[in-house]
Amino acid sequence: MSYSKSDFKSYYMGIMGFFYLSQGYSLGSLVLLLPLYIAGVLNHTYSDAIAISALIIIPWYFKFIFGLLSDNYPIASFGRRKPYLVIATIFSYFGWTTLASHTAVNYFFIQSGLLLAIGSALADSVIDGQIVEITPANYSGRVQGVAWGSRGLGIGLAASISPLLVANYGWNQMFIMASVFGVSMSIIVLILPQMEYNREVVGNKFKFIITELKSILSEQSYKFSSRLKFIFLTGASIAVVPMLPIIMEREFGFNYTLIAYGSLSFALGSLLGSILLDIVFDRYDTLRSYKIMVSIFILVILSGLSLIILHIYWMQMLYLFLVGFIAGGFEAYQLKVIQESSSSNHEGTIFSLYTSISNIGQFILGGYIIVKIAEYFDISLFIPLIFSIFPLIFTVRTIINFKY
């Protein structure tokens, strides 16, 4: 049965909301606690834990491949979206159910991590493209609000529940709870309809897609180059985010119960910041507004230096909230730029390409190098974290080249 945007049902937003809530919970649990699991249970350094975590989520660096597949390669008569969601479910199931069974970081541990990362990245790429194509214009604002709000709620739940599960019941229970959300999120989306694939392709399909994609990316190439630099630099600028659990354990001396409270403070700040700063930039999307946001971000990063001397609990919690607030708003603005830059008919591919570049900047350039420097010189993480200010400053120049 064919589908048109006029057939959109309001309850579809509830299904989308469940997907993003589950995604927020499962990935929030993984990003929040996996480095601590690798360092504490599997006996690795914090920098190794960051590197291993970054290796496991490699599929998220290449999400554009999944976007390219689901945008252009339907599977038999099953369509171009739902078959990939079934594949994502299978990968997620085997990844989540085996990850905690390994007692060392070896080939099988990495394999389990890659399976769940492939499943989650594939599901995310598919549903992003599916939502764009089935949602009519008069629902787009509400759908985005539901998506961001649900994801923020999921991250908040993960931040508060997952560390408490570890503290009271052990790591296995945390992984089981995360796996329930990680697997069910791609199953529930199968209820949503999908558009029929009706594009006409002349000659070899693979060559046709690559040629068309090259044409899109080469169009106004100087702007594309500036966008890539901007996305990479903004990713490096928010390197503090994957480091937060290590900061709470290494710098603040938090146990898992306190990590739950601190993570919840960050999650609440992130949710509030993404909403409020998005409203600001919807009304005043100017270079001046962007410079103000960058300046505030720099001040928040520098404020961490005071915590090296002042080990005051309420200041630590306030710092986590402020980092969440400005990083959440900054990341939401980054995604706003990505959405504006995504080309028609290739939304999933281009959107995934930009977010992949951001992830590389955040985890590899940012998180790993900063933690490695701190370990090598045996200094506080807040000192090398100052280096994240420089890519933040450079984003001003790159965004001028293509936006203002």
Secondary structure, DSSP 8 states (H G I E B T S, - for coil): ----GGG--TTHHHHHHHHHHHHHHHHHHHHHHHHHHHHHTS---HHHHHHHHHHHTHHHHTHHHHHHHHHH---TTS-SSHHHHHHHHHHHHHHHHHHTT-SSSSHHHHHHHHHHHHHHHHHHHHHHHHHHHH--HHHHHHHHHHHHHHHHHHHHHHHHHHHHHHHHH-HHHHHHHHHHHHHHHHHHGGGS----------S-HHHHHHHHHHHHHHTTHHHHHHHHHHHHHHHHHTTHHHHHHHIIIIIS---HHHHHHHHHHHHHHHHHHHHHHHHHHHH--SHHHHHHHHHHHHHHHHHTTHHHH---HHHHHHHHHHHHHHHHHHHHHHHHHHHHH--TT-HHHHHHHHHHHHHHIIIIIIIIHHHHHHHHHT--TTTGGGGGHHHHHHHHHHHHHHT-
